[in-house]
Every structure is written in structure tokens, then in C-alpha cells.
Amino acid sequence: EVQLVESGGGLVKPGGSLRLSCAASGFTFSSYSMNWVRQAPGKGLEWVSSISSSSSYIYYADSVKGRFTISRDNAKNSLYLQMNSLRAEDTAVYYCARLVGATVKEWGQGTLVTVSS
Amino acid sequence: QSALTQPASVSGSPGQSITISCTGTSSDVGSYNLVSWYQQHPGKAPKLMIYEVSKRPSGVSNRFSGSKSGNTASLTISGLQAEDEADYYCCSYAGSSNVVFGGGTKLTVL
């Protein structure tokens, strides 16, 4: 069974930083692209970033480019999202998601990030 | 990276059929047969219902079906049931490993 477990969310002040982690199990992590998708309270889903299986290709949404950094450690079956210069509009539940082709096949349970003074 | 356009809400009575539309552009929905649909109940993670326009994952009821014409994809739910009440999101590949989501549609079963 595929499992994606996010951690690292919490309350942070505007301008602050946070690092999210996603522990993956139940599949060959090193073979798949991974993504972060977020959902602001009461809002829709927004793709944030993707990283290819070997970290060769990395992409970001315009809204986070230059502030967020996605990375992975295939030896630890883990995905990360370093978030710097956080803004109130970054407040959201952040989901770790496994992409198969262009389809998000599995989602984690999400971790809430709140940016507020 | 503009969001795909979905109606904010749709409703139907038990047993009826409803269709949710998802309109994109020639750069996303119109260019790829890579549209997926997700169901999300309150406080839960999204669940994949349809992928690659019309394919159903194992375990998803055949009451759910998908289609596409031009820049618009559609999700049809037949034989509406109370448990179908949820938010539904479409998603399309948009090139360069990017995906774009729709704004979401709230389905109410009357």
C-alpha cells in the first residue's frame, strides 16, 4: 500500500521559513516524480512544485518561484519542500503527491502551514 | 498557469445524473489527453476518480465517467448517491511537467 506522510507544518511569521518533509513507502520511490500541491483554507487545489525521479528536472509555480526549493533523498524515501520568505497567502494545507505520468495517483494526508503574525 | 474553469456548484437528486465541465485552453486540456478528476470530502485528501480523460482506477464505481471535446473536459456521475456529495476538481497536464487544476465544483445531492 502506498503511503505518503507529510510533516513539518506549523505557525510561522511572515518572512519566516519552514521545511516540509514527506516520508514515502509502499512503492519504489526513486522511480517516480513527486510533487507538492497546496490548498488554501476554503479554496481549490494549486500545484506548487515537481521534481523528477533523479532530481534532474525541477519545476515551480510562478507564485513560489525563488522562495521555495523542492528536493528529495531517494536513499531515505523522502521528499522535502524548503519554504523561505513566507507570506500570508502561502497559508494552506500542503500535500505530498505521487505523479504517475500526468496523474496524481496518491496523496498524503496533508500538513497545515499558517503564516501569521 | 491559469486555473481551469469549473462551475462553482452543481446539484442533483438521488438517482439522477449530473455533469461537471472543465474548460481549459489549447495549451493544456486541448493539447493532451491527460485530464484527471478528483473527489474531495471535507477535511480529507483528494481521491483520484478518473485519469487520462476517461479511465477509472480500480475500485472507483462505474457510475463515474469522463470525456473531452476540444478544450473542455467533463465528468459525469450517474445514479447519484448521497455519498457522492463532495468537491470535485479537474486537472490537466500543461507541459514541462506542470499540471493545472480547476477551481473546484461543489456537488450537492438534494
Chai-1 contact restraints between the chains, C-beta under 6 A:
chainA,res_idxA,chainB,res_idxB,connection_type,confidence,min_distance_angstrom,max_distance_angstrom,comment,restraint_id
A,G44,B,G103,contact,1.0,0.0,6.0,A-B,restraint_1
A,G44,B,G104,contact,1.0,0.0,6.0,A-B,restraint_2
A,L45,B,Y89,contact,1.0,0.0,6.0,A-B,restraint_3
A,L45,B,F101,contact,1.0,0.0,6.0,A-B,restraint_4
A,W47,B,V99,contact,1.0,0.0,6.0,A-B,restraint_5
A,S50,B,S97,contact,1.0,0.0,6.0,A-B,restraint_6
A,Y59,B,S97,contact,1.0,0.0,6.0,A-B,restraint_7
A,Y59,B,N98,contact,1.0,0.0,6.0,A-B,restraint_8
A,D62,B,Q1,contact,1.0,0.0,6.0,A-B,restraint_9
A,A102,B,L34,contact,1.0,0.0,6.0,A-B,restraint_10
A,A102,B,Y93,contact,1.0,0.0,6.0,A-B,restraint_11
A,T103,B,S36,contact,1.0,0.0,6.0,A-B,restraint_12
A,T103,B,Y51,contact,1.0,0.0,6.0,A-B,restraint_13
A,W107,B,A45,contact,1.0,0.0,6.0,A-B,restraint_14
A,W107,B,P46,contact,1.0,0.0,6.0,A-B,restraint_15
A,Q109,B,A45,contact,1.0,0.0,6.0,A-B,restraint_16
A,G110,B,A45,contact,1.0,0.0,6.0,A-B,restraint_17
